[in-house]
Amino acid sequence: HHPTQNLKAPRTLIDSSRRRMASTTSSSTASSSSSVEDKVLVVKNPKVKDTATVILMHGLGDTARGWEDAAHFISAKLSHVKFILPTAPVVPVTLNQWMPAWYDLEGLDFRSNEKCAGIEASVETINQIIAKEAATRPYDRIMVAGFSQGGALSLYAGLQQKERLAGLVCMSGYLPKPTGLPLIDPSLHSMPVRLFHGTIDEVVKPEYARQTLKFLQEKGMEDVVLREYSGLPHSASVEELNDVKVFIEEVMPEGANPELQSSL
């Protein structure tokens, strides 16, 4: 069994919704990083001024393109939200081979999970995107989300911010390098964290999500919720993506449209 076989969101689950997404467009632009392979995909509605941002990270061995359909699926219902999908650099991965990865993966046992070589560089990449977005919107209109290794990075990076973000989303993931995580700033304790996980995930077992929930609560996080999906393997489903959409809307509501206001 190849470890990356099921690491991508199944396109078939969300392709059927793609036909209704004509109002959204995507554009690929080079990010501020000098790395050649570090491309950023942006998904947003070009007719609406975006007032909120979701930074969405893919899983091990995938690229931003693997989550483009999911971003379109959610964007079609949240026209005020811009989705930024970075692609991880191609690096040697101990568990597999050279592939896009946010950090080295030696295994998912406790000892392996304490190493995560390269994760600090990935945190810096996410921090740069957050800083750029924060120039045009408050930090509480920025969310960090991800799937599998990308979800792990969303937790690790999000919990080290100096400013409280709108929230964190981790799908089919876990908290990497937990003992290396600095003390979570008390100002972040109220930041909502949502963990979404399939009950038959054989790649990142549901126990890892439950351990993450317990760990974050013990560290002082006040609003951490784990939702498990019966019969879902290491992938994303339409039901799950709808729950992500509801969470985004809950913490970053559309609010008043300035263009509408000016026309009154």
N, C-alpha and C positions, 0 to 999 in steps of 0.2 A: 504493500500500500504506500503510495507516494504521499508524504505529509501535506503537500500543498494541493492535493487533488480537490478538496472541498473548501478551499480557503476563499473562494470568490463568491460574491452574492450571485445567486442563480438568476441569470438574465431572463429566463423563461417566466419567472414569477412576476416580473414587472414589465415585460415587453408588451403585454396586452393593453397596458395603460398608455403606452407611448403615443398611440394615435391621437389621444386627447391632449397632447402636450404641445400643440402647434404654437401656443402663445409664448413658450419659453425658448430661449436660445442659449447656446453655449459658445464660449470662445476660449481658445487656448493661448495663454500668454506666458512668456518666460517670467519666472519669479525673480526676486531681487538677489537670489543666491547665484553665485557664479558657476555652480555645478551644471554641466551640460544636460544631464538627465533629469535635473530637478525642474520639471515643468509643472505649471499650475493650471488646472482647468477651472473655469468660472461658469457657473450655471445660474442664470437669473432671468427675470422677465424684463426685456428691454424697454417696455412701455411704462413701467412703474419704477419710481425712484426707490431703491432699496434702503431700508432703515435698520436692518438687522443682518447679522452675518453668522453662518454656520461653517466652521472649518471642519471638513469631513475627511478622515484618513482611512485609506484602504488597508487590507490585510497583507500578510507575508506573501511575496511572489506575485502580487497583483500590481496594478497601476491605477491612477485616477480614472482612467477610462472604464475600469471594471465597476465603478460606482456612479458613472454618469447617468445611467437610467434611473437609479434610485433617487438621485438628486433631482432629476426632471420630474419624477413621480411626486415628490414632496413639494417641489417648487411650483408645480401647477396649481397647488391648493394654497400656497403661501407666497403670493406675488411680491410681498415686501421684503422677502428674505433672499439674500445672495449666498450661494453656496460656493465655497472655495475648496477645491480638491487638489491638494499637492500630491506629487508622486515621490515615493521614497527613492533614495539613491541605490544603485545596484552595487551590492557588497557581497563578500563571501559569507555564507551562513553555515555554521558548523553542522546544523541538523540536515541541511540540504546541499546547496551548491551556490554559485553566484546568482543572485536574484535581487529584485527590489525588496529592501527590508529597512525598517526603522531602527533596528538594532539586531545584534547577533543573537541567534536562538540556539542554545545548546540542548535544550529540553525544557519541559514544563514542571519538572520536579523542583522542590524548594531551593536546592543548592544551585541549580542552573539558573533559576529565576532571579538569583541575587547578582548575577554578573551583568547581563544585558549590555555588552560592549557596544558603544556607539549611540546609546540612548540620549546622552546629554547633548550631542550634536543635533539630534532630531528635535529635542526640546527647544533648542535655540532657533531652529527653523520655524517651529510653530510660534515661538515668541515674536519673531520678526513679522510674521503674518498678522498676529494679534496687534502688535504696535502700529502697523500700517493701517489696519482697520480702525483702531482707536482714534486715529486722527480725524475721522469723519463721523464717529458715533460713540456713545458711552460704552464702557466695558460691559455693562449689564445688558447690552444689545449684541453681545458676541458670545457664541457658544462653541465649544470644542467637542467633536464627536468622532467616533471611529468604529471600525469592525475588526475583531480579532486583535492582531498586533497593533492595528491603528486605534482600536478601542483602549488597549492597554496604554498606548502613548497619550491618548486623550486624558486619561486619569492622571498619569504621572506628570504630564505637563500642566494640566489644569489645576492640580492641587498645590503647585508651587508658584502660582501667580501672585503678584503683589496687589493686584486689584481683583475684586470679586467679579467673576463672569456671570452670564445669565444662567449657565448650567453646563453640566458635562453629561455626555452620552457614551456608554460603552456597550456595544453589541458583540456578543459571543467572545468577550475578552476577560481580562483579569488585571489586577494591579501588579505591574512589574517592579522588581527591586524594592519591595516594601520596607525593608529595614534601612535602605539607603534614602528613603523619603524623609526630607527634613520635617521638623515640627510644622504641622499645618497651621498657618496664621489664623488666629481666632476670627479675623474679619471674613474668612472664607467659610466658616463653620455653617453658615446659613445657605450656602450655595447648593442648589438642588443637583443631585447626581442620580442618573437613571441607568440601571443595569438591565439589559435585555438578553435573554439566553434560552437556547433550545434545550429541552429535557433529554434529548438523545444525542447531544453534541459529543462526538468521540474524539475530537481534536483538542478542544478546550472544554474539559468536563464541567458540568454544572456546579460541581463542588467548588471549583475555583471562583465562580461568581459568588457563591454563598460565603466563602472565606473572605472575599473582597468586601462584601456587604458588612460582615462582622468587624473586619479590620477598620474600615472607614468610620463605622459607628463608634468604635472604641477610641479612635483618634479625634473624636469630637464633632464629626460631621452629623448635622441634625436632620437632614432631609435626603436620605439615601433609600431608594426603592429598587428592589429586584423583581422583575416580571419574567416568569418562565413560560415558555410556549411548548405545550404538549406535542410530542411527535416531530419537533423541529430539530434537524441536525445542525452541523456547523455551517449555517447559511442564514440568509435573511428572508422573511416572508412579507407578503403584502400587509398582513395583520400587524406585524412588528413595525413596518415602515409607517403605517397609519398611527401607531402609538407614538412613534418618534415625532411625527407631524403634530400630534395633539400636544406633546410636551413642548415643542418649539413654540407653538401658538400660545401656550399657557404662560411661558416665561418671557416671550418676546412678542406680545400681541401687536397687531397692525397699528392700532391707535388712529389718530386723526391724520388724514392725508393732507399735507400742506398745500398741494395744488388744488384740492377741492375747497379748502378753506379760503384760498385767495380768490376763488371764483364766486364766492357767496356775496 
